[in-house]
Amino acid sequence: MVDVGFPEFVWIWNTRQYQPTPRLHLHMARWLAGCWQRDERELLLMAFRSSGKSTLVGLFSAWMLCRNPDLRILVLAGDFALAKKMVRNVKRIIERHPLTHRLKPGRADHWASDQFTVRRRAELRDPSMLAKGIAANITGLRADVVICDDVEVPNTCDTAPKRAELRARLRELEYVLVPGGLQLYVGTPHTYYSIYAVEPRSEMGETRSMLDGFRRLELPLLDARGESAWPERFTPHRIEAIRRRTGPAKFDSQMLLRPRSAAEGRLDPDRIRVYDGELVYTEGNREATLTLNGRRLISASCWWDPAYGSPDKGDASVVAALFTDDQGHYWLHRVRYLQHDPALVDEIDEATQLCRQVAAFLRECHLPSITLETNGIGRFLPGLLRSELRAMRVPCAVIERQSSRNKATRITEAFDAVLAAGRLSAHRSVWDTPFILEMREWRPGGRGRDDGLDAVAGCLASEPVRLPRGVAAAEGPSVPPWRPGAGGMRLGSDFDP
């Protein structure tokens, strides 16, 4: 074993390559060496694009093998070519570094471009270093060190299913890494739902962030004072050129390490205010009142974008409820994604199941009417929904509406003004639905899901309903109208009949 510190190892290599050693690289080297010596074995190194972090991690791999040739290192990357690139780089370092050239084996078959085995004492089944793409089968492998080098790239994180698959594959590393082994992530965030995010993303069902508990080193291009982390290479002029060419979202994500989608859309859910209050319905002096967070509500909109709501495939069937208060603020109180139960289809058909769920939703939210989009299967639902409302004694009008305008235009026009004005609040339960994910990933003309967006856009674009309810209960008194002016009024008269 050669007892040379990692910063010195890096300096020797750079000197042999006639290259200087930037302060940024010394900072990374000291951090990696310190974590290794303190037996910290869960690490995340995030640094801006083109900072040389993968090159430095390659030197770190050669240094670890120099100190302990019996180590087994597995390199995972977003694709096999990228992982192979790091392994090939470490091979060159071992061949040419004055402290490691003795590790080169005598047999050529131990010295391939995607895997190699150095001269070592132990007879082990796995090579000293092995390259694998994140989608490869790693069952049966064992490693003392796992390096996840840019496993999050657009091809592995640009859709929700890909992000779920990436997380599932990374969890498999627990069965590859030996007890006490090192797990090192190296990369930059490519999406708001990054595996490197500090906070858990509740929209994805996370209660803890993916790398919760990992020791982190984050090195953005600009520090808190706006100064470059590598001023010799990234001058103010070049930084501004990068920002201008790539756009603010990608620059924030790749250079400042702020998780954002590199192709961020125009619907920003961070502009929505979150509230926890519930509807309060009261009656007094023969008048019904509905309040929310201490504000009186004066109108409501409810929109149902119907589909069969299969649990496994197809469009989602979404109903949304939106209220307006007396100060012109919008309250998105509920967004519900409906599903029928295939096990009950023989007894209760899909459409009836959905209509009953909608009727219960209307009663829960004290809604006076619902607008039903009659495109597609919606043309058959108004009569069935009215029948279920009567059977469940829910006094609510059903308004039929056929949409002929472009969906992207409808969504854009409905959300743009209200988000820009900061007049939209949403109940915390909305964050537990796919709606927020749809907002973050929506692109005009894209192929992502937009069923929840379409329902809420329908609510926002609808005229506020302030008319008396159109459907009376089948039996018993109806619920008194809570909208101002919605009820009747009796006046005295001095005229003789």
C-alpha positions in Angstrom: 0.0 0.0 0.0 1.3 3.5 -0.9 0.6 6.0 1.8 0.1 9.1 -0.3 -2.9 11.5 0.3 -5.4 11.9 -2.4 -4.8 15.6 -3.0 -1.1 14.8 -3.5 -2.0 11.9 -5.8 -4.1 14.4 -7.9 -1.2 16.9 -8.0 1.3 14.3 -9.2 -1.0 13.2 -12.0 -1.8 16.8 -13.1 2.0 17.6 -13.1 2.7 14.6 -15.3 -0.1 15.8 -17.7 1.4 19.4 -17.7 -1.9 20.6 -16.2 -2.4 22.9 -13.2 -4.5 21.8 -10.2 -7.4 24.2 -9.7 -8.6 25.1 -6.2 -11.9 23.6 -7.1 -10.4 20.1 -7.7 -8.3 20.4 -4.5 -11.5 21.1 -2.6 -13.2 18.0 -4.0 -10.0 15.9 -3.4 -9.7 16.9 0.2 -13.4 16.3 0.8 -13.3 12.8 -0.7 -10.1 11.9 1.2 -11.5 13.1 4.5 -14.8 11.2 4.1 -12.8 8.0 3.2 -10.5 8.4 6.2 -13.5 9.0 8.6 -15.3 5.9 7.3 -18.2 7.9 5.9 -19.5 5.6 3.3 -22.6 7.3 1.8 -21.5 10.3 -0.2 -23.0 12.7 -2.8 -20.8 15.0 -4.9 -22.7 17.5 -6.9 -20.8 20.0 -9.0 -21.7 22.0 -12.0 -21.4 20.7 -15.6 -17.8 20.6 -17.0 -16.3 21.0 -13.5 -14.2 17.8 -13.9 -16.0 15.9 -11.2 -16.0 12.6 -13.1 -12.3 12.9 -14.0 -11.6 13.5 -10.3 -13.7 10.5 -9.2 -11.7 8.4 -11.7 -8.5 9.5 -10.0 -10.1 8.7 -6.7 -10.8 5.2 -7.9 -7.2 4.8 -8.9 -6.0 6.1 -5.6 -8.3 3.7 -3.7 -6.9 0.7 -5.7 -3.4 2.0 -5.1 -4.0 1.8 -1.3 -6.0 -1.4 -1.5 -5.7 -3.5 -4.7 -8.2 -6.0 -3.4 -11.1 -3.5 -3.7 -13.9 -4.2 -6.2 -15.4 -1.0 -7.8 -18.7 -1.0 -9.7 -19.4 2.0 -11.9 -23.0 2.7 -12.9 -23.9 5.5 -15.3 -27.0 6.6 -17.3 -25.8 4.4 -20.1 -23.1 1.8 -20.6 -20.9 4.1 -22.8 -20.6 6.6 -20.1 -19.7 4.0 -17.4 -17.2 2.5 -19.8 -15.6 5.9 -20.3 -14.8 6.2 -16.6 -13.3 2.7 -16.5 -11.2 3.3 -19.5 -9.9 6.6 -17.9 -9.0 4.8 -14.7 -7.1 2.2 -16.8 -5.0 5.0 -18.4 -4.3 6.5 -15.0 -3.1 3.2 -13.6 -0.9 2.6 -16.6 0.8 6.1 -16.4 0.7 7.3 -12.8 4.1 6.7 -11.2 2.4 5.3 -8.0 0.1 2.8 -9.8 1.8 1.4 -12.9 2.9 -1.6 -10.9 -0.8 -2.6 -10.6 -1.1 -3.4 -14.3 -1.7 -7.2 -14.7 0.4 -9.4 -16.9 -2.5 -11.0 -18.7 -4.3 -9.0 -21.5 -7.6 -10.6 -20.7 -7.6 -8.9 -17.3 -7.2 -5.5 -19.0 -10.4 -4.8 -21.0 -12.0 -1.4 -21.7 -15.2 -2.1 -19.7 -13.6 -4.1 -16.9 -10.1 -4.8 -15.5 -8.4 -6.6 -12.7 -5.2 -5.3 -11.2 -2.5 -7.3 -9.5 -3.9 -8.2 -6.2 -3.5 -10.7 -3.4 -7.0 -12.0 -3.1 -8.6 -14.4 -5.6 -12.0 -12.8 -6.2 -14.8 -13.5 -8.6 -15.5 -9.9 -9.5 -13.0 -7.6 -11.3 -11.3 -4.7 -9.7 -13.4 -2.3 -11.8 -16.5 -2.9 -13.8 -18.7 -0.7 -16.0 -22.5 -1.1 -16.2 -25.4 1.0 -17.5 -28.2 1.7 -15.1 -30.5 -0.6 -17.1 -28.2 -3.6 -17.0 -28.7 -6.7 -14.8 -26.4 -6.4 -11.8 -27.8 -9.4 -9.9 -25.0 -11.6 -8.5 -22.4 -8.8 -8.5 -20.5 -7.8 -5.3 -18.7 -4.6 -4.8 -16.8 -2.8 -2.1 -17.4 0.6 -3.9 -20.3 1.6 -6.1 -19.9 4.8 -8.0 -23.1 6.2 -9.5 -21.7 8.6 -12.1 -24.5 10.6 -13.8 -27.1 8.0 -13.4 -29.7 10.8 -13.7 -29.7 12.0 -17.2 -32.7 13.1 -19.5 -33.0 9.5 -20.8 -33.6 8.2 -17.3 -35.7 10.9 -15.7 -37.8 12.8 -18.3 -41.0 11.0 -17.4 -42.6 9.8 -14.2 -42.3 6.1 -15.1 -38.6 6.5 -15.9 -38.0 8.3 -12.6 -39.7 5.5 -10.7 -37.7 2.9 -12.6 -34.4 4.7 -11.8 -35.2 4.8 -8.1 -36.1 1.1 -8.1 -32.8 0.1 -9.8 -30.8 2.3 -7.4 -32.4 0.6 -4.4 -31.0 -2.7 -5.8 -27.5 -1.5 -5.0 -28.1 -2.5 -1.3 -27.8 -6.1 -2.5 -24.6 -5.5 -4.4 -22.7 -3.4 -1.9 -20.9 -5.4 0.8 -21.4 -4.3 4.4 -19.4 -1.2 5.1 -18.9 -0.5 1.4 -18.8 3.0 -0.2 -21.7 4.4 -2.2 -20.7 7.5 -4.1 -23.1 9.5 -6.3 -21.7 12.0 -8.7 -23.9 14.2 -10.9 -26.1 17.2 -11.5 -30.0 17.4 -11.2 -31.9 17.1 -14.4 -35.5 17.4 -13.1 -37.4 18.9 -10.2 -38.0 15.4 -9.0 -34.2 14.7 -8.9 -32.8 11.8 -6.9 -30.4 14.5 -5.5 -33.1 16.7 -4.1 -32.8 17.6 -0.4 -36.5 17.7 0.3 -38.8 14.7 -0.4 -41.2 15.1 -3.3 -44.6 14.3 -1.8 -46.2 14.2 -5.3 -44.1 11.0 -5.9 -45.2 9.6 -2.6 -41.8 10.3 -0.9 -41.6 10.8 2.8 -37.8 10.9 2.7 -35.6 12.1 0.0 -33.9 9.5 -2.1 -30.4 10.2 -0.7 -31.5 11.2 2.8 -28.6 10.7 5.3 -25.9 11.0 2.6 -23.0 13.3 3.3 -23.2 16.0 0.6 -20.8 18.3 -1.1 -22.5 20.8 -3.4 -20.4 23.0 -5.6 -22.5 25.4 -7.8 -20.8 27.5 -10.4 -21.6 30.7 -8.6 -21.3 31.2 -4.8 -23.6 33.3 -2.6 -21.7 36.4 -3.7 -22.1 35.6 -7.4 -18.4 34.8 -7.9 -17.2 31.9 -10.1 -16.1 28.7 -8.5 -13.5 28.3 -11.3 -12.7 31.8 -12.4 -9.8 30.7 -14.7 -12.1 28.7 -16.9 -15.5 30.3 -16.2 -15.2 34.0 -16.6 -18.2 36.3 -16.1 -18.5 36.7 -19.9 -18.6 32.9 -20.5 -21.0 32.4 -17.6 -23.4 34.9 -19.2 -23.0 33.2 -22.6 -23.9 29.8 -21.1 -27.0 31.3 -19.3 -28.1 33.0 -22.5 -27.7 29.9 -24.7 -29.2 27.3 -22.3 -32.0 29.3 -20.7 -32.7 30.0 -17.1 -34.2 26.6 -16.2 -31.3 24.5 -17.5 -28.7 27.0 -16.2 -30.3 26.8 -12.7 -30.4 23.0 -12.8 -27.0 22.2 -14.4 -24.8 25.0 -13.2 -26.4 26.2 -10.0 -27.6 22.7 -8.8 -31.2 23.8 -8.2 -33.4 20.9 -9.2 -35.6 22.1 -12.0 -36.8 20.5 -15.2 -34.4 21.4 -18.0 -37.4 21.9 -20.3 -39.6 23.6 -17.6 -43.1 24.4 -18.7 -45.1 27.5 -18.0 -47.4 26.2 -15.3 -45.4 26.7 -12.1 -47.2 25.1 -9.0 -44.8 27.1 -6.7 -47.0 30.1 -7.5 -50.0 28.4 -5.8 -50.6 29.1 -2.2 -51.3 26.1 0.1 -54.0 26.0 2.7 -55.3 23.4 5.2 -58.8 24.8 6.0 -62.0 23.0 5.3 -65.4 24.2 4.2 -67.7 25.6 7.0 -71.4 25.5 6.2 -73.7 27.4 8.6 -77.3 28.5 8.7 -78.8 31.4 10.5 -81.7 33.8 10.0 -83.0 31.6 7.2 -79.8 32.1 5.3 -77.0 29.6 4.5 -73.4 30.6 4.4 -70.3 28.8 3.2 -66.9 30.0 4.4 -63.3 28.9 3.9 -60.3 30.1 5.9 -62.5 32.8 7.3 -63.6 34.2 4.0 -67.2 34.0 2.7 -67.5 32.1 -0.6 -69.8 33.6 -3.2 -69.6 31.2 -6.2 -68.4 27.8 -7.2 -67.4 25.9 -10.3 -67.2 22.2 -10.7 -65.9 20.4 -13.8 -65.8 16.7 -14.7 -63.6 15.5 -17.5 -64.9 11.9 -17.7 -63.2 8.7 -18.7 -63.6 5.2 -17.6 -60.8 5.7 -15.1 -59.2 2.3 -15.5 -56.7 1.6 -12.7 -54.0 0.5 -15.2 -54.3 2.4 -18.4 -56.1 5.1 -20.4 -57.1 8.6 -19.5 -58.0 9.5 -16.0 -61.5 10.6 -15.0 -61.1 13.8 -13.0 -63.5 16.0 -11.2 -62.4 19.3 -9.6 -64.1 21.9 -7.3 -63.2 25.5 -7.3 -64.6 28.3 -5.1 -64.4 32.1 -5.4 -64.5 34.4 -2.3 -65.9 37.9 -1.9 -62.4 39.3 -2.6 -62.0 37.6 -6.0 -59.6 34.9 -4.8 -59.8 31.4 -6.2 -59.7 28.3 -3.9 -59.0 25.0 -5.6 -60.5 22.8 -2.8 -60.5 19.3 -4.3 -59.2 17.5 -7.3 -60.2 13.9 -7.4 -59.0 11.2 -9.8 -61.8 8.7 -10.1 -61.4 5.0 -10.8 -63.9 2.2 -11.2 -63.5 -1.1 -9.6 -63.2 -3.9 -12.3 -64.2 -6.5 -9.7 -67.7 -4.8 -9.5 -68.3 -4.4 -13.2 -70.6 -7.5 -13.3 -72.9 -5.9 -10.7 -72.4 -2.2 -11.2 -71.2 -0.9 -14.6 -68.2 1.5 -14.9 -70.3 4.6 -15.7 -72.6 4.1 -12.7 -69.7 3.6 -10.4 -68.1 6.9 -11.5 -71.4 8.8 -11.3 -71.9 7.6 -7.7 -68.4 8.8 -6.8 -69.1 12.2 -8.4 -72.5 12.5 -6.6 -70.7 11.9 -3.2 -68.0 14.5 -4.2 -70.7 17.1 -5.0 -72.5 16.5 -1.6 -69.2 16.7 0.3 -68.3 20.1 -1.3 -71.8 21.6 -1.1 -71.7 22.2 -4.8 -74.8 23.7 -6.6 -73.9 22.5 -10.1 -71.4 20.5 -12.1 -70.3 21.0 -15.7 -69.8 17.7 -17.5 -67.7 17.6 -20.6 -69.7 15.6 -23.1 -66.9 14.8 -25.6 -66.3 11.1 -26.0 -68.0 8.9 -23.4 -69.4 12.1 -21.7 -72.3 12.3 -24.0 -73.9 9.3 -22.3 -73.4 10.4 -18.7 -75.6 13.4 -18.0 -78.8 11.5 -17.7 -77.2 8.7 -15.6 -75.6 11.3 -13.3 -78.9 13.1 -12.8 -80.5 9.8 -11.9 -77.8 9.0 -9.3 -78.1 12.6 -7.9 -81.8 12.1 -7.3 -81.3 8.7 -5.8 -78.7 10.0 -3.4 -80.8 13.2 -2.7 -78.1 15.5 -3.8 -79.6 18.8 -5.1 -77.2 19.7 -7.9 -77.7 20.9 -11.5 -75.9 19.1 -14.3 -74.7 21.4 -17.1 -73.6 19.8 -20.4 -70.6 21.3 -22.2 -68.9 20.2 -25.4 -65.3 21.4 -25.8 -64.2 22.2 -29.4 -61.2 24.5 -28.7 -57.6 23.2 -28.6 -56.9 21.7 -25.2 -53.5 23.3 -24.8 -55.0 26.7 -25.5 -57.8 26.2 -23.0 -55.3 25.2 -20.3 -52.9 28.1 -21.1 -55.6 30.8 -21.1 -57.2 29.4 -17.9 -54.0 29.3 -15.8 -51.8 32.1 -17.0 -53.6 35.1 -15.6 -54.6 33.6 -12.3 -51.1 32.2 -11.6 -49.4 35.5 -12.6 -51.7 37.4 -10.3 -51.1 35.0 -7.4 -54.8 34.6 -6.9 -55.0 30.8 -6.8 -54.8 28.7 -3.6 -55.1 25.0 -3.4 -55.9 22.7 -0.5 -53.0 20.6 0.8 -54.8 17.4 -0.4 -54.3 18.5 -4.0 -50.6 17.9 -3.5 -51.3 14.3 -2.8 -52.8 13.8 -6.3 -51.1 13.7 -9.8 -52.3 17.2 -10.5 -49.1 19.0 -9.3 -46.9 16.5 -11.3 -49.0 17.3 -14.4 -48.4 21.0 -13.8 -44.7 20.7 -13.6 -44.4 18.5 -16.7 -47.0 20.0 -18.9 -45.8 21.3 -22.3 -48.1 22.8 -24.9 -48.4 20.1 -27.6 -46.7 17.5 -25.5 -47.8 14.0 -24.8 -47.8 14.1 -21.0 -50.9 13.5 -18.9 -53.2 16.6 -18.6 -56.5 15.2 -17.3 -56.4 17.0 -14.0 -55.2 20.2 -15.7 -58.1 20.0 -18.1 -60.6 19.7 -15.3 -59.2 22.6 -13.3 -58.9 24.7 -16.4 -62.6 24.0 -17.0 -63.4 25.3 -13.5 -61.3 28.4 -13.9 -62.8 29.2 -17.3 -66.4 28.6 -16.2 -68.6 31.5 -15.2 -69.2 31.4 -11.5 -72.5 29.7 -10.6 -74.8 32.0 -8.6 -78.2 30.6 -9.7 -80.5 28.6 -7.6 -80.0 24.9 -7.7 -81.7 23.2 -10.6 -82.3 19.7 -9.1 -84.4 19.2 -6.0 -83.9 16.2 -3.7 -86.1 13.2 -4.4 -87.5 13.3 -0.9 -87.3 15.8 2.0 -86.1 19.4 2.0 -83.2 20.5 -0.2 -80.1 22.1 1.3 -80.6 25.9 1.6 -78.5 27.8 -1.1 -75.4 29.3 0.4 -74.6 31.7 -2.4 -75.6 35.4 -1.8 -78.8 36.1 -3.7 -79.4 32.5 -4.6 -82.4 32.0 -2.4 -85.9 33.5 -2.7 -87.2 36.6 -0.8 -90.7 37.4 0.6 -91.7 41.1 0.7 -94.8 42.7 2.3 -97.1 44.8 0.1 -99.6 47.6 0.9 -101.7 46.8 -2.2 -105.1 45.2 -1.8 -105.6 42.0 -3.7 
